[in-house]
Amino acid sequence: MDGASTKKSKMMRSASENVSKVDSRKSKFAIKGSKLALTDPKRARRILRKRKFFERLREKESNRYLFNLEKRVATLQKIADRILAFNSKQIRNIMKHNAKLNKLRLKVQTAMELNRSREIMLNAMKEEIKDILRLQLLKELGHEYNDETMHDDEEEEEDEDKVMEDDEEEEEEDEDEVMEDDEEEEDE
């Protein structure tokens, strides 16, 4: 036997013992009441009325207590139903918001990828435009396009820039000397 069945059997024995105790009290009172009724009938009726009154009183109190318990159970059940309804509504709202959030994340990701691809395309187009402009410039200057001439041309341009700078410096020095000579002549 498990613990639950032994507890039940003990409770049933104690309940049956309580019933038998009540029955034995009633039977004792019946014996005493019958003796009392023979000796003092007024007192026996009064005792009997008091017992019935208190019995009804206990019954009313137990009924009132049960009624209050049932009332509390009903209100708690209503509250539980409201909470469950509210929770299910909140769960539905959360699910809707999560779906919207996922859609927005997807849109943002696609927009970012599109933006990246546009930037890559723009950079490629800029490079193409630069190459086309270089080719046009080279054609205008009379050179044909190839990679070696591009690099040679760039080196030549750098060399030409250096030569031009040197020439400009020499011209400035010459002008300074001429101005000094002019000043000396004026002084004489």
C-alpha positions in Angstrom: 0.0 0.0 0.0 1.2 3.5 -0.8 1.1 6.5 1.6 -2.0 8.1 0.0 -4.2 5.0 0.5 -3.1 4.7 4.2 -3.9 8.3 4.8 -7.4 7.9 3.2 -8.1 4.8 5.3 -7.0 6.7 8.5 -9.2 9.7 7.5 -12.2 7.4 6.9 -11.7 5.6 10.2 -11.5 9.0 12.1 -14.6 10.2 10.3 -16.5 7.1 11.1 -15.3 7.4 14.7 -16.6 11.0 14.8 -19.9 9.9 13.5 -20.1 7.1 16.0 -19.1 9.5 18.8 -21.9 11.9 17.8 -24.4 9.0 17.6 -23.3 7.7 21.0 -23.8 11.2 22.4 -27.2 11.4 20.9 -28.1 8.0 22.2 -26.8 9.0 25.6 -28.8 12.2 25.5 -31.8 10.2 24.3 -31.4 8.0 27.4 -30.8 10.9 29.7 -33.5 12.9 27.9 -36.0 10.2 28.4 -35.1 10.0 32.1 -35.1 13.8 32.3 -38.4 13.9 30.4 -39.9 11.6 33.0 -38.6 13.7 36.0 -38.7 17.3 34.6 -40.5 17.6 31.2 -40.1 21.4 31.0 -36.4 21.3 31.4 -36.1 18.5 28.9 -38.0 20.5 26.3 -35.9 23.6 26.9 -32.7 21.6 26.5 -34.0 20.0 23.4 -35.0 23.4 21.9 -31.5 24.8 22.7 -29.9 21.9 21.0 -32.0 22.3 17.9 -31.3 26.0 17.9 -27.6 25.6 18.1 -27.7 22.8 15.5 -29.6 25.2 13.1 -27.1 28.0 14.0 -24.1 25.8 13.1 -25.8 24.7 9.9 -26.4 28.4 8.9 -22.8 29.3 9.7 -21.5 26.4 7.7 -23.9 27.3 4.8 -22.8 31.0 5.0 -19.1 29.9 5.1 -19.6 27.7 2.1 -21.5 30.4 0.2 -18.7 32.9 0.9 -16.1 30.3 -0.3 -18.1 29.7 -3.5 -18.4 33.4 -4.0 -14.7 33.9 -3.7 -14.0 30.9 -6.0 -16.3 32.5 -8.6 -14.6 35.9 -8.4 -11.2 34.3 -8.5 -12.2 32.3 -11.5 -13.4 35.5 -13.3 -10.1 37.2 -12.4 -8.2 34.2 -13.8 -10.3 34.2 -17.0 -9.6 37.9 -17.4 -5.9 37.4 -16.9 -5.8 34.5 -19.3 -7.6 36.6 -21.9 -5.3 39.5 -21.3 -2.2 37.3 -21.6 -3.4 35.7 -24.8 -4.1 39.2 -26.2 -0.6 40.4 -25.2 0.9 37.3 -26.7 -0.9 37.9 -30.0 0.2 41.6 -29.9 3.8 40.5 -29.3 3.7 38.1 -32.2 2.3 40.8 -34.5 5.0 43.2 -33.4 7.7 40.6 -33.9 6.4 39.9 -37.4 6.5 43.6 -38.2 10.0 43.9 -36.7 11.2 41.0 -38.8 9.8 42.6 -41.9 11.5 45.9 -41.1 14.8 44.1 -40.4 14.5 42.4 -43.8 13.7 45.7 -45.5 16.7 47.4 -43.8 19.0 44.6 -44.8 17.9 44.7 -48.4 18.2 48.5 -48.5 21.7 48.2 -47.0 22.7 45.6 -49.6 21.3 47.7 -52.4 23.1 50.7 -51.1 26.4 48.7 -51.0 25.9 47.5 -54.5 25.2 51.0 -55.7 28.3 52.3 -54.1 30.3 49.5 -55.7 28.7 50.4 -59.1 29.4 54.1 -58.6 33.0 53.5 -57.8 33.4 51.2 -60.8 31.7 53.9 -63.0 34.0 56.6 -61.7 37.0 54.5 -62.5 35.6 53.8 -66.0 35.0 57.6 -66.5 38.5 58.4 -65.4 39.9 55.8 -67.8 37.8 57.1 -70.7 38.9 60.7 -69.9 42.5 59.6 -69.9 42.1 57.8 -73.2 40.5 60.9 -74.8 43.3 63.1 -73.5 45.8 60.7 -74.8 44.1 60.5 -78.2 44.0 64.3 -78.3 47.7 64.4 -77.6 48.3 61.8 -80.3 49.2 58.8 -78.3 47.6 55.4 -78.6 46.3 53.7 -75.5 48.2 50.9 -73.9 49.2 50.3 -70.3 52.9 50.9 -70.9 52.3 54.2 -72.6 50.0 55.2 -69.8 52.7 54.6 -67.2 55.4 56.1 -69.4 53.1 59.1 -70.0 52.6 59.6 -66.3 56.3 59.4 -65.7 56.9 61.9 -68.5 54.3 64.2 -67.1 56.0 64.1 -63.7 59.4 64.7 -65.4 57.9 67.6 -67.4 56.4 69.1 -64.3 59.9 69.0 -62.6 61.6 70.5 -65.6 58.9 73.2 -65.8 59.4 74.0 -62.1 63.2 74.2 -62.6 62.7 76.5 -65.6 60.4 78.8 -63.6 63.0 78.9 -60.8 65.8 79.8 -63.2 63.6 82.5 -64.8 62.9 84.0 -61.4 66.6 84.0 -60.6 67.4 85.7 -63.9 64.8 88.3 -63.3 66.2 89.0 -59.8 69.7 89.4 -61.3 68.4 91.7 -64.0 66.6 93.8 -61.4 69.8 94.0 -59.3 71.8 95.1 -62.3 69.2 97.8 -63.1 69.4 99.0 -59.6 73.2 99.2 -59.7 73.1 101.2 -62.9 70.7 103.6 -61.5 72.8 104.1 -58.5 75.8 105.0 -60.6 
